[in-house]
Amino acid sequence: MEELAQRYEAVLERIHTAAKRAGRNPAEITLVAVSKTWPAERLLEAYAAGMRHFGENRVEELAEKRPYLTQHLGPTSGITWHAIGTLQSRKTDLAADYADVFHAIDRLKIANRLSARLIANGRTLPVFLEVNLSGEASKAGINCQNWESDATQQAELRTVAQQITQLSGLYLIGLMTMAPWDVEPSLIQTVFRRTRQLAAWLQTELELAQPLHLSMGMTDDFEIAIAEGATHVRVGRAIFGERGS
Ligand SMILES: *Cc1c(COP(=O)(O)O)cnc(C)c1O
């Protein structure tokens, strides 16, 4: 308990420092505590330590933990539940029913199915579009590896984003990306920077009134992400410790 609170405070401190260093207001950065694999009781401890944004990558897990915490804390706990992982199309109903924010739309089919369910259940869901800038095949997301020079990639992203903005129930609020694995920090930084530039490009293309948010940065790279404009960092291990197998 103590330890969890201390690790949480330490991450907040690092976010604060990274934001200041970049000339940014720390208050514009949301720390999503990635609680995947940890039992729901652990989330109660996290709540007591002050955490209010939780991230789960499996929607089945979200669908168990959310009711558990509501049962213990009541409906006005102030928790925001983030579904952060790529979704299989047969699980879109769970996401539409249990997530408050979804970070990983990677194709139109998912958006369409989410929208259909949201119309039925009367909820609304802010969403991030996941983009793949590293080109790694293991990563989900719309292929934006060469977006600056590739008109086809630009057109695909523009079309998907545009269609999402026309769907009921969904609100496009930003772009999400994952850094490449096992590369030097300068390369990670380049991916995050290009994602920020892509968000600015897309905002202009779609004539959006608000800037797009940026969900990027995890335990190993959230400070780099903040330097490059992240508004949502998704941090698991630095808060909860190493996940068991
Ligand atoms: C697990 C996960 C994270 C958090 O990773 P850590 O390295 O534990 O900080 C962030 N984003 C997604 C999509 C994840 O699946």
PDBQT file of the ligand as one rigid body, heavy atoms in Angstrom, charges set to zero:
ROOT
HETATM    1  C1  LIG A 301       0.720  -2.821 -20.910  1.00  0.00    +0.000 C 
HETATM    2  C2  LIG A 301       0.469  -1.611 -21.723  1.00  0.00    +0.000 A 
HETATM    3  C3  LIG A 301       0.967  -0.361 -21.314  1.00  0.00    +0.000 A 
HETATM    4  C4  LIG A 301       1.803  -0.160 -20.063  1.00  0.00    +0.000 C 
HETATM    5  O1  LIG A 301       3.051  -0.774 -20.176  1.00  0.00    +0.000 OA
HETATM    6  P1  LIG A 301       4.181  -0.626 -19.030  1.00  0.00    +0.000 P 
HETATM    7  O2  LIG A 301       5.426  -0.964 -19.734  1.00  0.00    +0.000 OA
HETATM    8  O3  LIG A 301       3.799  -1.581 -17.954  1.00  0.00    +0.000 OA
HETATM    9  O4  LIG A 301       4.140   0.784 -18.545  1.00  0.00    +0.000 OA
HETATM   10  C5  LIG A 301       0.662   0.741 -22.097  1.00  0.00    +0.000 A 
HETATM   11  N1  LIG A 301      -0.076   0.633 -23.223  1.00  0.00    +0.000 NA
HETATM   12  C6  LIG A 301      -0.574  -0.545 -23.646  1.00  0.00    +0.000 A 
HETATM   13  C7  LIG A 301      -1.367  -0.578 -24.899  1.00  0.00    +0.000 C 
HETATM   14  C8  LIG A 301      -0.318  -1.702 -22.911  1.00  0.00    +0.000 A 
HETATM   15  O5  LIG A 301      -0.808  -2.870 -23.342  1.00  0.00    +0.000 OA
ENDROOT
TORSDOF 0
